[in-house]
Amino acid sequence: MNTDKIYAEAIAKEYAPKRASKVVALKKLDQKAKRKANIFTYTFGVAATLLLGVGMCLAMHVIGGGGVFAMGFGIVIGCVGIAGIIANYPIYQKLLAAGKQKYAFEIMQLAKEISEAAE
């Protein structure tokens, strides 16, 4: 067997133009539809959780000097963090629905093409 020929074919295959699969394009569109909602949800959730943690630390006199003002301020910050955590999922659902609605036509059209080609 000619190893030079196999090696040359492997190198040529690397540089040949790649044909994009419709399934790969469908997956990318699906990820694109969900990306904005996911990024916001993770970022907002982490920020709200950190607010809750800071509020707890202030209320339990771990940070902030331990006065009554620090405790009251910690309770307020903690409540804001809890409110953010509670609001995170409904906001995620609305952003996800908006993203799906934005790309629904393209996704449905591509899915229809894939299912028709499979038959």
Biopython code that builds the backbone (N, CA, C, O; Angstrom):
import numpy as np
from Bio.PDB.StructureBuilder import StructureBuilder

atoms = [
    (1, "MET", "N", (0.835, -1.173, 0.000)),
    (1, "MET", "CA", (0.000, 0.000, 0.000)),
    (1, "MET", "C", (0.886, 1.244, 0.000)),
    (1, "MET", "O", (1.917, 1.284, 0.671)),
    (2, "ASN", "N", (0.485, 2.222, -0.734)),
    (2, "ASN", "CA", (1.273, 3.425, -0.884)),
    (2, "ASN", "C", (0.902, 4.424, 0.222)),
    (2, "ASN", "O", (-0.169, 5.031, 0.182)),
    (3, "THR", "N", (1.781, 4.586, 1.191)),
    (3, "THR", "CA", (1.501, 5.491, 2.316)),
    (3, "THR", "C", (1.550, 6.951, 1.897)),
    (3, "THR", "O", (0.871, 7.788, 2.492)),
    (4, "ASP", "N", (2.341, 7.266, 0.885)),
    (4, "ASP", "CA", (2.391, 8.652, 0.416)),
    (4, "ASP", "C", (1.041, 9.088, -0.158)),
    (4, "ASP", "O", (0.611, 10.226, 0.029)),
    (5, "LYS", "N", (0.388, 8.170, -0.853)),
    (5, "LYS", "CA", (-0.913, 8.476, -1.435)),
    (5, "LYS", "C", (-1.950, 8.703, -0.332)),
    (5, "LYS", "O", (-2.757, 9.629, -0.423)),
    (6, "ILE", "N", (-1.933, 7.873, 0.695)),
    (6, "ILE", "CA", (-2.873, 8.006, 1.813)),
    (6, "ILE", "C", (-2.629, 9.327, 2.538)),
    (6, "ILE", "O", (-3.570, 10.037, 2.893)),
    (7, "TYR", "N", (-1.361, 9.642, 2.751)),
    (7, "TYR", "CA", (-1.010, 10.890, 3.426)),
    (7, "TYR", "C", (-1.451, 12.095, 2.604)),
    (7, "TYR", "O", (-1.988, 13.056, 3.155)),
    (8, "ALA", "N", (-1.230, 12.054, 1.300)),
    (8, "ALA", "CA", (-1.616, 13.158, 0.418)),
    (8, "ALA", "C", (-3.136, 13.338, 0.409)),
    (8, "ALA", "O", (-3.621, 14.469, 0.402)),
    (9, "GLU", "N", (-3.886, 12.244, 0.410)),
    (9, "GLU", "CA", (-5.341, 12.321, 0.430)),
    (9, "GLU", "C", (-5.839, 12.911, 1.754)),
    (9, "GLU", "O", (-6.803, 13.676, 1.775)),
    (10, "ALA", "N", (-5.182, 12.553, 2.845)),
    (10, "ALA", "CA", (-5.572, 13.085, 4.161)),
    (10, "ALA", "C", (-5.336, 14.588, 4.224)),
    (10, "ALA", "O", (-6.173, 15.328, 4.742)),
    (11, "ILE", "N", (-4.204, 15.041, 3.701)),
    (11, "ILE", "CA", (-3.906, 16.468, 3.685)),
    (11, "ILE", "C", (-4.892, 17.201, 2.774)),
    (11, "ILE", "O", (-5.390, 18.267, 3.137)),
    (12, "ALA", "N", (-5.175, 16.648, 1.610)),
    (12, "ALA", "CA", (-6.113, 17.283, 0.683)),
    (12, "ALA", "C", (-7.514, 17.360, 1.291)),
    (12, "ALA", "O", (-8.242, 18.327, 1.065)),
    (13, "LYS", "N", (-7.882, 16.344, 2.056)),
    (13, "LYS", "CA", (-9.190, 16.332, 2.704)),
    (13, "LYS", "C", (-9.327, 17.461, 3.723)),
    (13, "LYS", "O", (-10.412, 18.015, 3.896)),
    (14, "GLU", "N", (-8.228, 17.800, 4.395)),
    (14, "GLU", "CA", (-8.243, 18.901, 5.370)),
    (14, "GLU", "C", (-8.537, 20.234, 4.702)),
    (14, "GLU", "O", (-9.225, 21.082, 5.270)),
    (15, "TYR", "N", (-8.019, 20.418, 3.501)),
    (15, "TYR", "CA", (-8.145, 21.708, 2.820)),
    (15, "TYR", "C", (-9.352, 21.774, 1.889)),
    (15, "TYR", "O", (-9.646, 22.839, 1.345)),
    (16, "ALA", "N", (-10.040, 20.687, 1.701)),
    (16, "ALA", "CA", (-11.217, 20.693, 0.836)),
    (16, "ALA", "C", (-12.343, 21.473, 1.521)),
    (16, "ALA", "O", (-12.471, 21.428, 2.744)),
    (17, "PRO", "N", (-13.146, 22.177, 0.748)),
    (17, "PRO", "CA", (-14.256, 22.924, 1.369)),
    (17, "PRO", "C", (-15.237, 21.963, 2.034)),
    (17, "PRO", "O", (-15.594, 20.924, 1.477)),
    (18, "LYS", "N", (-15.654, 22.331, 3.215)),
    (18, "LYS", "CA", (-16.573, 21.492, 3.980)),
    (18, "LYS", "C", (-18.007, 21.864, 3.610)),
    (18, "LYS", "O", (-18.346, 23.041, 3.482)),
    (19, "ARG", "N", (-18.826, 20.855, 3.445)),
    (19, "ARG", "CA", (-20.247, 21.085, 3.206)),
    (19, "ARG", "C", (-20.957, 21.109, 4.557)),
    (19, "ARG", "O", (-20.824, 20.187, 5.361)),
    (20, "ALA", "N", (-21.693, 22.153, 4.784)),
    (20, "ALA", "CA", (-22.402, 22.275, 6.053)),
    (20, "ALA", "C", (-23.638, 21.384, 6.039)),
    (20, "ALA", "O", (-24.422, 21.399, 5.089)),
    (21, "SER", "N", (-23.794, 20.633, 7.074)),
    (21, "SER", "CA", (-24.945, 19.767, 7.211)),
    (21, "SER", "C", (-26.140, 20.588, 7.679)),
    (21, "SER", "O", (-25.987, 21.539, 8.445)),
    (22, "LYS", "N", (-27.317, 20.219, 7.220)),
    (22, "LYS", "CA", (-28.514, 20.942, 7.642)),
    (22, "LYS", "C", (-28.809, 20.687, 9.113)),
    (22, "LYS", "O", (-29.356, 21.557, 9.791)),
    (23, "VAL", "N", (-28.461, 19.522, 9.611)),
    (23, "VAL", "CA", (-28.683, 19.209, 11.024)),
    (23, "VAL", "C", (-27.787, 20.094, 11.893)),
    (23, "VAL", "O", (-28.219, 20.583, 12.936)),
    (24, "VAL", "N", (-26.542, 20.299, 11.461)),
    (24, "VAL", "CA", (-25.634, 21.176, 12.194)),
    (24, "VAL", "C", (-26.166, 22.606, 12.180)),
    (24, "VAL", "O", (-26.108, 23.305, 13.191)),
    (25, "ALA", "N", (-26.681, 23.035, 11.041)),
    (25, "ALA", "CA", (-27.258, 24.381, 10.940)),
    (25, "ALA", "C", (-28.481, 24.512, 11.846)),
    (25, "ALA", "O", (-28.700, 25.565, 12.445)),
    (26, "LEU", "N", (-29.274, 23.454, 11.947)),
    (26, "LEU", "CA", (-30.445, 23.473, 12.823)),
    (26, "LEU", "C", (-30.030, 23.575, 14.290)),
    (26, "LEU", "O", (-30.640, 24.319, 15.057)),
    (27, "LYS", "N", (-29.001, 22.833, 14.679)),
    (27, "LYS", "CA", (-28.497, 22.903, 16.051)),
    (27, "LYS", "C", (-27.965, 24.297, 16.365)),
    (27, "LYS", "O", (-28.193, 24.820, 17.456)),
    (28, "LYS", "N", (-27.258, 24.899, 15.412)),
    (28, "LYS", "CA", (-26.722, 26.243, 15.626)),
    (28, "LYS", "C", (-27.845, 27.266, 15.768)),
    (28, "LYS", "O", (-27.759, 28.164, 16.605)),
    (29, "LEU", "N", (-28.887, 27.141, 14.969)),
    (29, "LEU", "CA", (-30.024, 28.056, 15.089)),
    (29, "LEU", "C", (-30.714, 27.889, 16.439)),
    (29, "LEU", "O", (-31.120, 28.871, 17.060)),
    (30, "ASP", "N", (-30.846, 26.640, 16.891)),
    (30, "ASP", "CA", (-31.458, 26.379, 18.194)),
    (30, "ASP", "C", (-30.628, 27.007, 19.312)),
    (30, "ASP", "O", (-31.177, 27.629, 20.222)),
    (31, "GLN", "N", (-29.325, 26.847, 19.246)),
    (31, "GLN", "CA", (-28.448, 27.448, 20.258)),
    (31, "GLN", "C", (-28.519, 28.974, 20.198)),
    (31, "GLN", "O", (-28.506, 29.640, 21.233)),
    (32, "LYS", "N", (-28.593, 29.519, 18.992)),
    (32, "LYS", "CA", (-28.670, 30.967, 18.833)),
    (32, "LYS", "C", (-29.969, 31.509, 19.427)),
    (32, "LYS", "O", (-29.985, 32.597, 20.003)),
    (33, "ALA", "N", (-31.045, 30.759, 19.289)),
    (33, "ALA", "CA", (-32.333, 31.182, 19.836)),
    (33, "ALA", "C", (-32.316, 31.195, 21.359)),
    (33, "ALA", "O", (-33.006, 32.006, 21.976)),
    (34, "LYS", "N", (-31.542, 30.314, 21.968)),
    (34, "LYS", "CA", (-31.507, 30.179, 23.429)),
    (34, "LYS", "C", (-30.362, 30.942, 24.093)),
    (34, "LYS", "O", (-30.361, 31.105, 25.314)),
    (35, "ARG", "N", (-29.402, 31.405, 23.322)),
    (35, "ARG", "CA", (-28.181, 31.997, 23.874)),
    (35, "ARG", "C", (-28.439, 33.227, 24.741)),
    (35, "ARG", "O", (-27.911, 33.312, 25.850)),
    (36, "LYS", "N", (-29.227, 34.166, 24.268)),
    (36, "LYS", "CA", (-29.470, 35.409, 25.007)),
    (36, "LYS", "C", (-30.120, 35.116, 26.355)),
    (36, "LYS", "O", (-29.737, 35.692, 27.373)),
    (37, "ALA", "N", (-31.094, 34.229, 26.358)),
    (37, "ALA", "CA", (-31.778, 33.886, 27.604)),
    (37, "ALA", "C", (-30.824, 33.201, 28.578)),
    (37, "ALA", "O", (-30.854, 33.490, 29.774)),
    (38, "ASN", "N", (-29.990, 32.309, 28.090)),
    (38, "ASN", "CA", (-29.057, 31.598, 28.969)),
    (38, "ASN", "C", (-28.013, 32.530, 29.571)),
    (38, "ASN", "O", (-27.726, 32.461, 30.766)),
    (39, "ILE", "N", (-27.451, 33.390, 28.749)),
    (39, "ILE", "CA", (-26.422, 34.311, 29.246)),
    (39, "ILE", "C", (-27.010, 35.237, 30.305)),
    (39, "ILE", "O", (-26.410, 35.431, 31.362)),
    (40, "PHE", "N", (-28.179, 35.808, 30.029)),
    (40, "PHE", "CA", (-28.794, 36.696, 31.003)),
    (40, "PHE", "C", (-29.117, 35.953, 32.298)),
    (40, "PHE", "O", (-28.844, 36.454, 33.389)),
    (41, "THR", "N", (-29.694, 34.770, 32.177)),
    (41, "THR", "CA", (-30.117, 34.031, 33.362)),
    (41, "THR", "C", (-28.951, 33.692, 34.265)),
    (41, "THR", "O", (-29.032, 33.885, 35.478)),
    (42, "TYR", "N", (-27.873, 33.191, 33.699)),
    (42, "TYR", "CA", (-26.712, 32.852, 34.524)),
    (42, "TYR", "C", (-26.107, 34.095, 35.176)),
    (42, "TYR", "O", (-25.772, 34.082, 36.361)),
    (43, "THR", "N", (-25.971, 35.159, 34.400)),
    (43, "THR", "CA", (-25.378, 36.385, 34.937)),
    (43, "THR", "C", (-26.251, 36.991, 36.037)),
    (43, "THR", "O", (-25.758, 37.325, 37.115)),
    (44, "PHE", "N", (-27.528, 37.129, 35.764)),
    (44, "PHE", "CA", (-28.447, 37.704, 36.741)),
    (44, "PHE", "C", (-28.575, 36.815, 37.976)),
    (44, "PHE", "O", (-28.648, 37.318, 39.097)),
    (45, "GLY", "N", (-28.604, 35.503, 37.777)),
    (45, "GLY", "CA", (-28.707, 34.578, 38.906)),
    (45, "GLY", "C", (-27.496, 34.645, 39.816)),
    (45, "GLY", "O", (-27.635, 34.629, 41.039)),
    (46, "VAL", "N", (-26.311, 34.720, 39.230)),
    (46, "VAL", "CA", (-25.090, 34.832, 40.035)),
    (46, "VAL", "C", (-25.082, 36.148, 40.798)),
    (46, "VAL", "O", (-24.735, 36.178, 41.979)),
    (47, "ALA", "N", (-25.463, 37.238, 40.132)),
    (47, "ALA", "CA", (-25.482, 38.546, 40.800)),
    (47, "ALA", "C", (-26.488, 38.564, 41.948)),
    (47, "ALA", "O", (-26.186, 39.083, 43.023)),
    (48, "ALA", "N", (-27.673, 38.007, 41.738)),
    (48, "ALA", "CA", (-28.688, 37.979, 42.790)),
    (48, "ALA", "C", (-28.241, 37.098, 43.954)),
    (48, "ALA", "O", (-28.496, 37.430, 45.112)),
    (49, "THR", "N", (-27.587, 35.997, 43.667)),
    (49, "THR", "CA", (-27.094, 35.115, 44.718)),
    (49, "THR", "C", (-25.996, 35.792, 45.528)),
    (49, "THR", "O", (-25.936, 35.644, 46.748)),
    (50, "LEU", "N", (-25.131, 36.533, 44.849)),
    (50, "LEU", "CA", (-24.094, 37.271, 45.573)),
    (50, "LEU", "C", (-24.701, 38.362, 46.463)),
    (50, "LEU", "O", (-24.225, 38.598, 47.574)),
    (51, "LEU", "N", (-25.742, 39.017, 45.973)),
    (51, "LEU", "CA", (-26.429, 40.007, 46.809)),
    (51, "LEU", "C", (-27.024, 39.348, 48.055)),
    (51, "LEU", "O", (-26.922, 39.883, 49.158)),
    (52, "LEU", "N", (-27.635, 38.203, 47.870)),
    (52, "LEU", "CA", (-28.185, 37.476, 49.012)),
    (52, "LEU", "C", (-27.090, 37.111, 50.004)),
    (52, "LEU", "O", (-27.276, 37.237, 51.215)),
    (53, "GLY", "N", (-25.965, 36.664, 49.498)),
    (53, "GLY", "CA", (-24.845, 36.297, 50.370)),
    (53, "GLY", "C", (-24.285, 37.484, 51.131)),
    (53, "GLY", "O", (-23.993, 37.373, 52.322)),
    (54, "VAL", "N", (-24.132, 38.610, 50.466)),
    (54, "VAL", "CA", (-23.636, 39.812, 51.145)),
    (54, "VAL", "C", (-24.636, 40.255, 52.208)),
    (54, "VAL", "O", (-24.245, 40.634, 53.312)),
    (55, "GLY", "N", (-25.918, 40.207, 51.876)),
    (55, "GLY", "CA", (-26.939, 40.566, 52.843)),
    (55, "GLY", "C", (-26.908, 39.659, 54.065)),
    (55, "GLY", "O", (-27.055, 40.123, 55.196)),
    (56, "MET", "N", (-26.717, 38.369, 53.835)),
    (56, "MET", "CA", (-26.634, 37.435, 54.964)),
    (56, "MET", "C", (-25.414, 37.722, 55.827)),
    (56, "MET", "O", (-25.490, 37.678, 57.054)),
    (57, "CYS", "N", (-24.291, 38.013, 55.183)),
    (57, "CYS", "CA", (-23.071, 38.312, 55.938)),
    (57, "CYS", "C", (-23.237, 39.575, 56.786)),
    (57, "CYS", "O", (-22.790, 39.627, 57.932)),
    (58, "LEU", "N", (-23.879, 40.578, 56.215)),
    (58, "LEU", "CA", (-24.127, 41.806, 56.988)),
    (58, "LEU", "C", (-25.097, 41.542, 58.140)),
    (58, "LEU", "O", (-24.885, 42.032, 59.249)),
    (59, "ALA", "N", (-26.142, 40.784, 57.890)),
    (59, "ALA", "CA", (-27.146, 40.529, 58.918)),
    (59, "ALA", "C", (-26.594, 39.664, 60.055)),
    (59, "ALA", "O", (-27.025, 39.792, 61.201)),
    (60, "MET", "N", (-25.661, 38.805, 59.743)),
    (60, "MET", "CA", (-25.094, 37.925, 60.776)),
    (60, "MET", "C", (-23.797, 38.478, 61.359)),
    (60, "MET", "O", (-23.095, 37.771, 62.083)),
    (61, "HIS", "N", (-23.474, 39.724, 61.056)),
    (61, "HIS", "CA", (-22.315, 40.427, 61.620)),
    (61, "HIS", "C", (-20.975, 39.791, 61.240)),
    (61, "HIS", "O", (-20.001, 39.890, 61.986)),
    (62, "VAL", "N", (-20.933, 39.145, 60.088)),
    (62, "VAL", "CA", (-19.662, 38.604, 59.603)),
    (62, "VAL", "C", (-18.834, 39.736, 59.002)),
    (62, "VAL", "O", (-17.614, 39.772, 59.168)),
    (63, "ILE", "N", (-19.487, 40.647, 58.314)),
    (63, "ILE", "CA", (-18.829, 41.836, 57.777)),
    (63, "ILE", "C", (-19.630, 43.061, 58.215)),
    (63, "ILE", "O", (-20.790, 42.924, 58.603)),
    (64, "GLY", "N", (-19.046, 44.232, 58.164)),
    (64, "GLY", "CA", (-19.773, 45.463, 58.383)),
    (64, "GLY", "C", (-19.810, 46.001, 59.797)),
    (64, "GLY", "O", (-20.649, 46.855, 60.085)),
    (65, "GLY", "N", (-18.987, 45.573, 60.656)),
    (65, "GLY", "CA", (-18.909, 46.175, 61.972)),
    (65, "GLY", "C", (-19.889, 45.652, 63.009)),
    (65, "GLY", "O", (-19.628, 45.807, 64.202)),
    (66, "GLY", "N", (-20.986, 45.051, 62.624)),
    (66, "GLY", "CA", (-21.879, 44.419, 63.575)),
    (66, "GLY", "C", (-22.898, 45.311, 64.234)),
    (66, "GLY", "O", (-23.476, 44.910, 65.243)),
    (67, "GLY", "N", (-23.150, 46.485, 63.730)),
    (67, "GLY", "CA", (-24.143, 47.363, 64.334)),
    (67, "GLY", "C", (-25.555, 47.033, 63.868)),
    (67, "GLY", "O", (-25.754, 46.184, 62.999)),
    (68, "VAL", "N", (-26.518, 47.708, 64.451)),
    (68, "VAL", "CA", (-27.919, 47.526, 64.077)),
    (68, "VAL", "C", (-28.149, 48.001, 62.646)),
    (68, "VAL", "O", (-28.929, 47.401, 61.906)),
    (69, "PHE", "N", (-27.476, 49.072, 62.259)),
    (69, "PHE", "CA", (-27.597, 49.579, 60.893)),
    (69, "PHE", "C", (-27.123, 48.533, 59.886)),
    (69, "PHE", "O", (-27.774, 48.315, 58.864)),
    (70, "ALA", "N", (-25.993, 47.887, 60.170)),
    (70, "ALA", "CA", (-25.463, 46.866, 59.266)),
    (70, "ALA", "C", (-26.426, 45.693, 59.158)),
    (70, "ALA", "O", (-26.614, 45.133, 58.078)),
    (71, "MET", "N", (-27.036, 45.323, 60.282)),
    (71, "MET", "CA", (-27.984, 44.209, 60.263)),
    (71, "MET", "C", (-29.216, 44.569, 59.423)),
    (71, "MET", "O", (-29.659, 43.770, 58.597)),
    (72, "GLY", "N", (-29.762, 45.755, 59.630)),
    (72, "GLY", "CA", (-30.924, 46.187, 58.844)),
    (72, "GLY", "C", (-30.601, 46.314, 57.366)),
    (72, "GLY", "O", (-31.383, 45.899, 56.511)),
    (73, "PHE", "N", (-29.442, 46.892, 57.071)),
    (73, "PHE", "CA", (-29.003, 47.021, 55.683)),
    (73, "PHE", "C", (-28.802, 45.639, 55.058)),
    (73, "PHE", "O", (-29.128, 45.433, 53.889)),
    (74, "GLY", "N", (-28.268, 44.698, 55.829)),
    (74, "GLY", "CA", (-28.069, 43.329, 55.339)),
    (74, "GLY", "C", (-29.380, 42.636, 55.023)),
    (74, "GLY", "O", (-29.488, 41.906, 54.038)),
    (75, "ILE", "N", (-30.378, 42.870, 55.869)),
    (75, "ILE", "CA", (-31.693, 42.265, 55.613)),
    (75, "ILE", "C", (-32.294, 42.825, 54.336)),
    (75, "ILE", "O", (-32.883, 42.087, 53.546)),
    (76, "VAL", "N", (-32.148, 44.131, 54.132)),
    (76, "VAL", "CA", (-32.677, 44.752, 52.910)),
    (76, "VAL", "C", (-31.954, 44.209, 51.680)),
    (76, "VAL", "O", (-32.596, 43.855, 50.692)),
    (77, "ILE", "N", (-30.638, 44.141, 51.731)),
    (77, "ILE", "CA", (-29.860, 43.622, 50.589)),
    (77, "ILE", "C", (-30.202, 42.157, 50.340)),
    (77, "ILE", "O", (-30.333, 41.732, 49.192)),
    (78, "GLY", "N", (-30.344, 41.392, 51.409)),
    (78, "GLY", "CA", (-30.724, 39.990, 51.261)),
    (78, "GLY", "C", (-32.087, 39.830, 50.605)),
    (78, "GLY", "O", (-32.275, 38.950, 49.764)),
    (79, "CYS", "N", (-33.030, 40.671, 50.983)),
    (79, "CYS", "CA", (-34.373, 40.616, 50.375)),
    (79, "CYS", "C", (-34.330, 40.978, 48.894)),
    (79, "CYS", "O", (-35.048, 40.393, 48.084)),
    (80, "VAL", "N", (-33.484, 41.945, 48.546)),
    (80, "VAL", "CA", (-33.311, 42.292, 47.125)),
    (80, "VAL", "C", (-32.725, 41.096, 46.363)),
    (80, "VAL", "O", (-33.145, 40.803, 45.243)),
    (81, "GLY", "N", (-31.764, 40.418, 46.970)),
    (81, "GLY", "CA", (-31.184, 39.226, 46.347)),
    (81, "GLY", "C", (-32.213, 38.117, 46.172)),
    (81, "GLY", "O", (-32.259, 37.465, 45.130)),
    (82, "ILE", "N", (-33.043, 37.905, 47.201)),
    (82, "ILE", "CA", (-34.093, 36.891, 47.110)),
    (82, "ILE", "C", (-35.090, 37.248, 46.011)),
    (82, "ILE", "O", (-35.519, 36.381, 45.249)),
    (83, "ALA", "N", (-35.457, 38.531, 45.931)),
    (83, "ALA", "CA", (-36.375, 38.965, 44.880)),
    (83, "ALA", "C", (-35.775, 38.729, 43.492)),
    (83, "ALA", "O", (-36.483, 38.337, 42.565)),
    (84, "GLY", "N", (-34.474, 38.966, 43.355)),
    (84, "GLY", "CA", (-33.808, 38.713, 42.075)),
    (84, "GLY", "C", (-33.800, 37.236, 41.720)),
    (84, "GLY", "O", (-33.992, 36.867, 40.561)),
    (85, "ILE", "N", (-33.578, 36.397, 42.717)),
    (85, "ILE", "CA", (-33.570, 34.952, 42.477)),
    (85, "ILE", "C", (-34.962, 34.474, 42.079)),
    (85, "ILE", "O", (-35.106, 33.640, 41.185)),
    (86, "ILE", "N", (-35.987, 35.006, 42.745)),
    (86, "ILE", "CA", (-37.361, 34.620, 42.419)),
    (86, "ILE", "C", (-37.741, 35.094, 41.019)),
    (86, "ILE", "O", (-38.429, 34.377, 40.293)),
    (87, "ALA", "N", (-37.306, 36.282, 40.632)),
    (87, "ALA", "CA", (-37.662, 36.848, 39.329)),
    (87, "ALA", "C", (-36.861, 36.241, 38.182)),
    (87, "ALA", "O", (-37.238, 36.395, 37.021)),
    (88, "ASN", "N", (-35.779, 35.565, 38.483)),
    (88, "ASN", "CA", (-34.882, 35.074, 37.437)),
    (88, "ASN", "C", (-35.571, 34.100, 36.477)),
    (88, "ASN", "O", (-35.438, 34.246, 35.262)),
    (89, "TYR", "N", (-36.290, 33.126, 36.988)),
    (89, "TYR", "CA", (-36.899, 32.124, 36.110)),
    (89, "TYR", "C", (-37.997, 32.691, 35.212)),
    (89, "TYR", "O", (-38.011, 32.383, 34.020)),
    (90, "PRO", "N", (-38.919, 33.508, 35.733)),
    (90, "PRO", "CA", (-39.907, 34.103, 34.816)),
    (90, "PRO", "C", (-39.274, 34.972, 33.730)),
    (90, "PRO", "O", (-39.734, 34.975, 32.589)),
    (91, "ILE", "N", (-38.219, 35.709, 34.084)),
    (91, "ILE", "CA", (-37.517, 36.508, 33.073)),
    (91, "ILE", "C", (-36.889, 35.592, 32.031)),
    (91, "ILE", "O", (-36.937, 35.881, 30.835)),
    (92, "TYR", "N", (-36.301, 34.490, 32.484)),
    (92, "TYR", "CA", (-35.706, 33.507, 31.565)),
    (92, "TYR", "C", (-36.756, 32.971, 30.598)),
    (92, "TYR", "O", (-36.508, 32.881, 29.396)),
    (93, "GLN", "N", (-37.920, 32.620, 31.117)),
    (93, "GLN", "CA", (-38.971, 32.088, 30.259)),
    (93, "GLN", "C", (-39.394, 33.097, 29.196)),
    (93, "GLN", "O", (-39.623, 32.723, 28.046)),
    (94, "LYS", "N", (-39.501, 34.368, 29.567)),
    (94, "LYS", "CA", (-39.896, 35.392, 28.602)),
    (94, "LYS", "C", (-38.817, 35.615, 27.546)),
    (94, "LYS", "O", (-39.122, 35.749, 26.361)),
    (95, "LEU", "N", (-37.561, 35.655, 27.972)),
    (95, "LEU", "CA", (-36.472, 35.829, 27.008)),
    (95, "LEU", "C", (-36.360, 34.627, 26.077)),
    (95, "LEU", "O", (-36.099, 34.785, 24.884)),
    (96, "LEU", "N", (-36.556, 33.425, 26.621)),
    (96, "LEU", "CA", (-36.493, 32.212, 25.811)),
    (96, "LEU", "C", (-37.626, 32.187, 24.788)),
    (96, "LEU", "O", (-37.416, 31.829, 23.629)),
    (97, "ALA", "N", (-38.824, 32.568, 25.222)),
    (97, "ALA", "CA", (-39.954, 32.603, 24.297)),
    (97, "ALA", "C", (-39.717, 33.627, 23.183)),
    (97, "ALA", "O", (-40.060, 33.382, 22.027)),
    (98, "ALA", "N", (-39.133, 34.767, 23.536)),
    (98, "ALA", "CA", (-38.833, 35.781, 22.518)),
    (98, "ALA", "C", (-37.786, 35.278, 21.533)),
    (98, "ALA", "O", (-37.907, 35.499, 20.328)),
    (99, "GLY", "N", (-36.755, 34.602, 22.043)),
    (99, "GLY", "CA", (-35.729, 34.051, 21.159)),
    (99, "GLY", "C", (-36.271, 32.966, 20.254)),
    (99, "GLY", "O", (-35.920, 32.899, 19.076)),
    (100, "LYS", "N", (-37.129, 32.112, 20.802)),
    (100, "LYS", "CA", (-37.726, 31.054, 19.986)),
    (100, "LYS", "C", (-38.646, 31.638, 18.926)),
    (100, "LYS", "O", (-38.679, 31.162, 17.792)),
    (101, "GLN", "N", (-39.394, 32.672, 19.298)),
    (101, "GLN", "CA", (-40.296, 33.301, 18.341)),
    (101, "GLN", "C", (-39.503, 33.969, 17.207)),
    (101, "GLN", "O", (-39.925, 33.953, 16.051)),
    (102, "LYS", "N", (-38.367, 34.545, 17.551)),
    (102, "LYS", "CA", (-37.549, 35.242, 16.563)),
    (102, "LYS", "C", (-37.014, 34.282, 15.499)),
    (102, "LYS", "O", (-36.964, 34.626, 14.318)),
    (103, "TYR", "N", (-36.613, 33.077, 15.918)),
    (103, "TYR", "CA", (-36.008, 32.118, 14.992)),
    (103, "TYR", "C", (-36.937, 30.969, 14.617)),
    (103, "TYR", "O", (-36.499, 30.017, 13.971)),
    (104, "ALA", "N", (-38.203, 31.036, 15.005)),
    (104, "ALA", "CA", (-39.132, 29.927, 14.786)),
    (104, "ALA", "C", (-39.310, 29.607, 13.299)),
    (104, "ALA", "O", (-39.305, 28.440, 12.910)),
    (105, "PHE", "N", (-39.463, 30.626, 12.484)),
    (105, "PHE", "CA", (-39.709, 30.380, 11.063)),
    (105, "PHE", "C", (-38.525, 29.664, 10.417)),
    (105, "PHE", "O", (-38.701, 28.686, 9.690)),
    (106, "GLU", "N", (-37.311, 30.162, 10.689)),
    (106, "GLU", "CA", (-36.116, 29.542, 10.104)),
    (106, "GLU", "C", (-35.936, 28.113, 10.595)),
    (106, "GLU", "O", (-35.607, 27.223, 9.810)),
    (107, "ILE", "N", (-36.150, 27.886, 11.890)),
    (107, "ILE", "CA", (-35.974, 26.553, 12.456)),
    (107, "ILE", "C", (-37.003, 25.590, 11.886)),
    (107, "ILE", "O", (-36.664, 24.465, 11.520)),
    (108, "MET", "N", (-38.256, 26.021, 11.807)),
    (108, "MET", "CA", (-39.303, 25.147, 11.268)),
    (108, "MET", "C", (-39.059, 24.831, 9.797)),
    (108, "MET", "O", (-39.275, 23.702, 9.357)),
    (109, "GLN", "N", (-38.614, 25.819, 9.045)),
    (109, "GLN", "CA", (-38.344, 25.610, 7.621)),
    (109, "GLN", "C", (-37.197, 24.620, 7.436)),
    (109, "GLN", "O", (-37.288, 23.712, 6.610)),
    (110, "LEU", "N", (-36.134, 24.790, 8.193)),
    (110, "LEU", "CA", (-34.986, 23.888, 8.089)),
    (110, "LEU", "C", (-35.348, 22.485, 8.566)),
    (110, "LEU", "O", (-34.922, 21.500, 7.964)),
    (111, "ALA", "N", (-36.123, 22.385, 9.633)),
    (111, "ALA", "CA", (-36.551, 21.073, 10.135)),
    (111, "ALA", "C", (-37.430, 20.357, 9.108)),
    (111, "ALA", "O", (-37.341, 19.142, 8.935)),
    (112, "LYS", "N", (-38.278, 21.132, 8.433)),
    (112, "LYS", "CA", (-39.132, 20.549, 7.395)),
    (112, "LYS", "C", (-38.290, 20.022, 6.240)),
    (112, "LYS", "O", (-38.560, 18.940, 5.720)),
    (113, "GLU", "N", (-37.273, 20.780, 5.835)),
    (113, "GLU", "CA", (-36.374, 20.340, 4.763)),
    (113, "GLU", "C", (-35.646, 19.057, 5.156)),
    (113, "GLU", "O", (-35.496, 18.149, 4.338)),
    (114, "ILE", "N", (-35.197, 18.983, 6.397)),
    (114, "ILE", "CA", (-34.478, 17.795, 6.853)),
    (114, "ILE", "C", (-35.405, 16.582, 6.882)),
    (114, "ILE", "O", (-35.020, 15.495, 6.451)),
    (115, "SER", "N", (-36.618, 16.765, 7.387)),
    (115, "SER", "CA", (-37.552, 15.634, 7.462)),
    (115, "SER", "C", (-37.989, 15.178, 6.075)),
    (115, "SER", "O", (-38.182, 13.983, 5.850)),
    (116, "GLU", "N", (-38.148, 16.114, 5.144)),
    (116, "GLU", "CA", (-38.514, 15.733, 3.776)),
    (116, "GLU", "C", (-37.375, 15.018, 3.067)),
    (116, "GLU", "O", (-37.612, 14.115, 2.264)),
    (117, "ALA", "N", (-36.150, 15.412, 3.356)),
    (117, "ALA", "CA", (-34.987, 14.770, 2.731)),
    (117, "ALA", "C", (-34.785, 13.365, 3.287)),
    (117, "ALA", "O", (-34.252, 12.497, 2.596)),
    (118, "ALA", "N", (-35.203, 13.135, 4.520)),
    (118, "ALA", "CA", (-35.025, 11.823, 5.142)),
    (118, "ALA", "C", (-35.994, 10.796, 4.601)),
    (118, "ALA", "O", (-35.738, 9.594, 4.680)),
    (119, "GLU", "N", (-37.113, 11.260, 4.046)),
    (119, "GLU", "CA", (-38.131, 10.315, 3.544)),
    (119, "GLU", "C", (-37.770, 9.702, 2.242)),
    (119, "GLU", "O", (-38.530, 8.895, 1.708)),
]
sb = StructureBuilder()
sb.init_structure("model")
sb.init_model(0)
sb.init_chain("A")
sb.init_seg("    ")
for serial, (resi, resn, name, xyz) in enumerate(atoms, 1):
    if name == "N":
        sb.init_residue(resn, " ", resi, " ")
    sb.init_atom(name, np.array(xyz, "f"), 0.0, 1.0, " ", f" {name:<3s}", serial, name[0])
structure = sb.get_structure()
